[in-house]
Amino acid sequence: MTLVATSVAAVLFLALPLAVTDEYYLHVFVGILYFAYMASAWNIVCGYTGQLSLGHSALSGIGGYISTLLLINAGLTPWIGMFIGAVCATGVGVLVGWPCFRLRGPYFALTTIAFAEILRIWTENTEEIFGVELRGAQGLSVPLKGHAPALFQFDGKVPYYYIIIAMLVGVMAITWWMERSRMGFYLKAIRADQDGAEALGVNSTRYLLSAMAVSSFLTALGGSYYAQYFRYINPERNMGLDLSIELALMGIVGGQGTVLGPVLGAFLLTPAGEITRATLGGKFPGLHLVIYGLVLILAMLFLPKGLIQPIRRLLGRKSAASRESEPAAA
Amino acid sequence: MPLLEVKGISKSFGGLQAVKSLSFAVEPGEILGLIGPNGAGKTTAFNMIAGYFPPDTGQIRFKEENITGLRAWDISHRKIARTFQLSKPFGDLTVLENVMVGGFHHQGSRAAARRKAEEVLGFLGMTERLGTEAHNLTVVDRKRLELARCLATDPELLLLDEVVAGATPAEAVAMMEIIRRIRDMGVTIIMVEHVMRVVMGLSHRVLVLHHGETIAIGEPQTVSRDPVVLKAYLGDRYGRA
């Protein structure tokens, strides 16, 4: 059943560019898939451990800026630059997480917001550092090289579409694998009761930091993708609070701590945000944020485990839990 | 050679001296009861042994190794397991998954952790509840589940904090039987307990704490007739009698 559904979805998504030839619609799909990828990366630390990050945009920004700066200043292809950016973001993510994960309470959420905002404000007000042009709030443009696959630049949107599909499948596969491994069990145990988990030998600091590292790495890759796709990056869009909140919202509304939840959240909220921005954005700027807020309140009230919960029940699978208790599994 | 040796550990919280120079030793295979009125320092003593906070002074040795000040997970890897006074199962995981968290202790593979968990749940007679989400369990089943999680880590020393609290008399008897069988497997046990019938019935020796200090240690019959103990529990009038 799951296998059939997955195969059908895979075929549909792979064939989509054949049916959708209008660049605009393809662009919308790339946007949805990008958010699905980013929300899934966020989910690895926040969904599974219950530690809320509202600063993941900083990691995306670090990835995007580093890969772009390396291309501009050193001519290094973003295919490599994105991994350098991801390694740097991983280091930053672990440094931010380290002191917080030793404490109990909302410190991680507060620290991530503060860190991301400081980084954004600093970037917006920095024209140049050590001779490297950052161009402040204006942002950086990726130098155009025409059709240059080796430099992550393509004609048309179809290649970008397939790249983000591959990235999304990758992050989902990592999540799926993690959920079934010792690490997934430990993270969920920490989320439910950190003291209880530690009594069973779980080094909570180490596992929280591992999850943060994986999540930071993947988020930064997404940031680089975004910069290369739009060929433009600025502090507001690529490391602003809006992006952090959107990722968290998609994860929470869709269903935290599940493989499909954040993807579902992105598929619902990205178009909703796009439509409200397009139709009402001119008259009531910021209205999409009000709507996001309402959606979050409703989701918390009626579906605290996310939209994935009723869908699973519909499919007769109460949770990942019930699979574990089928006699012949594993 | 004692399995666990506690030498003069103390802990104070602000002005409150929760445990004052506590010393005792536990022999392999023994059940030691830790009793005392509320606030006597029993759970504080457990928290120090299990690595939840370090003692202010003193030393804790397990199998001749100094384990004072190690973190909870390191203590767990030295084969000391504990239950909590307030059982908080990993609520959105099933019974089986809860115990698998303990089962991953020694084996990284999911299949091995699962085998271990099924074995332990079978031992505790919880096989029919494998797929139940833990937050749906009764208080007594939560206690049993917590015990199962501990056993899945293959402990040599088990610290039980009020495992029969909230149980009916019949359930308490069943729990006593389980504790006896765990001891028969070779696990050494220290139990904090308020239900005297249980602690007196199971323990080889009983240690009585009062205001953080040891006021008596010995066989259950001797301790229960000790005037100092009676006074601590029941007040001056009974102590003199």
HADDOCK unambig.tbl for C-alpha pairs under 7 A between the chains (distance, minus, plus):
assign (segid A and resid 181 and name CA) (segid B and resid 110 and name CA) 6.36 0.50 0.50
assign (segid A and resid 182 and name CA) (segid B and resid 104 and name CA) 6.29 0.50 0.50
assign (segid A and resid 182 and name CA) (segid B and resid 108 and name CA) 6.18 0.50 0.50
assign (segid A and resid 182 and name CA) (segid B and resid 110 and name CA) 6.79 0.50 0.50
assign (segid A and resid 185 and name CA) (segid B and resid 101 and name CA) 5.95 0.50 0.50
assign (segid A and resid 186 and name CA) (segid B and resid 101 and name CA) 6.37 0.50 0.50
assign (segid A and resid 189 and name CA) (segid B and resid 90 and name CA) 5.80 0.50 0.50
assign (segid A and resid 192 and name CA) (segid B and resid 90 and name CA) 4.93 0.50 0.50
assign (segid A and resid 192 and name CA) (segid B and resid 91 and name CA) 6.43 0.50 0.50
assign (segid A and resid 193 and name CA) (segid B and resid 88 and name CA) 6.92 0.50 0.50
assign (segid A and resid 193 and name CA) (segid B and resid 90 and name CA) 6.31 0.50 0.50
assign (segid A and resid 198 and name CA) (segid B and resid 72 and name CA) 5.67 0.50 0.50
assign (segid A and resid 198 and name CA) (segid B and resid 73 and name CA) 5.04 0.50 0.50
assign (segid A and resid 199 and name CA) (segid B and resid 72 and name CA) 5.78 0.50 0.50
assign (segid A and resid 199 and name CA) (segid B and resid 73 and name CA) 5.99 0.50 0.50
assign (segid A and resid 199 and name CA) (segid B and resid 76 and name CA) 6.10 0.50 0.50
assign (segid A and resid 199 and name CA) (segid B and resid 81 and name CA) 6.58 0.50 0.50
assign (segid A and resid 199 and name CA) (segid B and resid 82 and name CA) 6.52 0.50 0.50
assign (segid A and resid 200 and name CA) (segid B and resid 73 and name CA) 6.69 0.50 0.50
assign (segid A and resid 200 and name CA) (segid B and resid 76 and name CA) 6.06 0.50 0.50
assign (segid A and resid 200 and name CA) (segid B and resid 102 and name CA) 5.43 0.50 0.50
assign (segid A and resid 200 and name CA) (segid B and resid 150 and name CA) 6.72 0.50 0.50
assign (segid A and resid 200 and name CA) (segid B and resid 153 and name CA) 6.84 0.50 0.50
assign (segid A and resid 201 and name CA) (segid B and resid 73 and name CA) 3.90 0.50 0.50
assign (segid A and resid 201 and name CA) (segid B and resid 74 and name CA) 6.60 0.50 0.50
assign (segid A and resid 201 and name CA) (segid B and resid 76 and name CA) 4.86 0.50 0.50
assign (segid A and resid 201 and name CA) (segid B and resid 77 and name CA) 5.90 0.50 0.50
assign (segid A and resid 201 and name CA) (segid B and resid 105 and name CA) 6.42 0.50 0.50
assign (segid A and resid 202 and name CA) (segid B and resid 73 and name CA) 5.48 0.50 0.50
assign (segid A and resid 203 and name CA) (segid B and resid 73 and name CA) 5.51 0.50 0.50
assign (segid A and resid 321 and name CA) (segid B and resid 93 and name CA) 6.20 0.50 0.50
assign (segid A and resid 321 and name CA) (segid B and resid 94 and name CA) 5.67 0.50 0.50
assign (segid A and resid 321 and name CA) (segid B and resid 131 and name CA) 6.92 0.50 0.50
assign (segid A and resid 322 and name CA) (segid B and resid 131 and name CA) 5.88 0.50 0.50
assign (segid A and resid 325 and name CA) (segid B and resid 130 and name CA) 6.36 0.50 0.50
assign (segid A and resid 325 and name CA) (segid B and resid 131 and name CA) 5.21 0.50 0.50
assign (segid A and resid 330 and name CA) (segid B and resid 111 and name CA) 6.27 0.50 0.50
